[in-house]
Amino acid sequence: MTQHLNLMKLCVGCGSPGELEQWQRRFGEGPAEHVTRMWPTREAELLAGGSIFWVFKGVMLARQRLLRLDERTGTDGIRRCALILDRRVVRTSAMPRRPFQGWRYLRQADSPQDVSEERAAEPVLPPHLLRELAEMGLR
């Protein structure tokens, strides 16, 4: 059995998981999509149950399950990868992350755990406080 692999990506333009959900709703029903320049070489591991983990203002707070990878060609003729995602945004425990370019692979063992439905419904603290609490091991 193949162990799955995840991706992590900065969620530029959204300050929280709730904002990401609102932004994705603007594009209608069905799976969400995020287009990226690079095609993951470890596609089979990603599609064996992997997710994309979103980093908001330096803190990983949510994930979406990867459904498939589709090819897109830009107006410039360059081949790109569309990450097709489950519409559901799952809240995770806070995990600080330094800035990085593009996306990165994230091993299952290094991925934050999902939080309970009850905890996900709690008011969201500002990212800088979540980062500080996570660094102290309190959240």
Summary of the structure (lengths in Angstrom):
residues: 139
radius of gyration: 15.1
end to end distance: 32.4
largest distance: 47.9
contacts: 376
relative contact order: 0.25
helix: 21%
strand: 37%
